[in-house]
Amino acid sequence: MDAELMQLMARFKLKLLRTLTVKVDTYRFIAERDYAMAVLAIADQSEDEDLIVLAMQVSDYLGFLAPPPSAASAPPAAVKAPAPRDEAPAQSNSKRYLFGARG
């Protein structure tokens, strides 16, 4: 475990204990995905915004949050090149109405 994960887990564990009085076994949380998902589901049902944000950060850090399928499978959008400057006035001049109401 790196230092950032340890800090995040400590904040999550203490917030969960203070808010919902749920004790978390940190080592089991890291080792067992099913246990971690169960604890994260409990935290997700909370009404405490900070706890929910911490749960999402832990989930993201551990790789439990997958990117949306459409974003992962879709190819990057093609960037349209701007129209050349010299062609734009020529097109607009040819389509301009030149005669008045009397002809």
WOGILIN-V123643 format. One record per backbone hydrogen bond with DSSP energy under -0.5 kcal/mol. CO is the residue of the C=O (numbers start at 1). NH is the residue of the N-H. E is the energy in kcal/mol with one decimal. If there is no record, write none. Layout:
BEGIN
CO | NH | E
CO | NH | E
END
This chain:
BEGIN
2 | 6 | -2.1
3 | 7 | -2.3
4 | 8 | -2.3
5 | 9 | -2.7
6 | 10 | -2.2
7 | 11 | -2.3
8 | 12 | -2.3
9 | 13 | -2.8
10 | 14 | -2.4
11 | 15 | -2.3
12 | 16 | -2.4
13 | 17 | -2.0
14 | 18 | -2.6
15 | 19 | -2.4
16 | 20 | -2.0
16 | 22 | -1.2
17 | 21 | -1.0
21 | 23 | -0.5
24 | 26 | -0.9
25 | 29 | -2.6
26 | 30 | -2.1
27 | 31 | -2.1
28 | 32 | -3.0
31 | 33 | -0.6
32 | 36 | -2.1
33 | 37 | -2.7
34 | 38 | -2.0
35 | 39 | -2.3
36 | 40 | -2.7
37 | 41 | -1.9
38 | 42 | -1.7
39 | 43 | -2.3
40 | 44 | -2.1
41 | 45 | -1.1
42 | 45 | -0.5
43 | 46 | -1.2
47 | 49 | -0.7
48 | 52 | -1.9
49 | 53 | -2.4
50 | 54 | -2.4
51 | 55 | -2.4
52 | 56 | -2.2
53 | 57 | -2.3
54 | 58 | -2.6
55 | 59 | -2.5
56 | 60 | -2.5
57 | 61 | -2.6
58 | 62 | -2.3
59 | 63 | -0.5
59 | 64 | -2.9
59 | 65 | -0.9
60 | 63 | -0.8
64 | 66 | -0.8
68 | 72 | -1.8
69 | 73 | -2.2
70 | 74 | -1.5
78 | 80 | -0.6
84 | 88 | -1.2
85 | 89 | -0.8
86 | 90 | -0.7
87 | 91 | -2.0
88 | 92 | -1.9
89 | 93 | -2.3
90 | 94 | -1.7
91 | 95 | -1.1
93 | 96 | -0.7
96 | 98 | -0.5
100 | 103 | -0.7
END
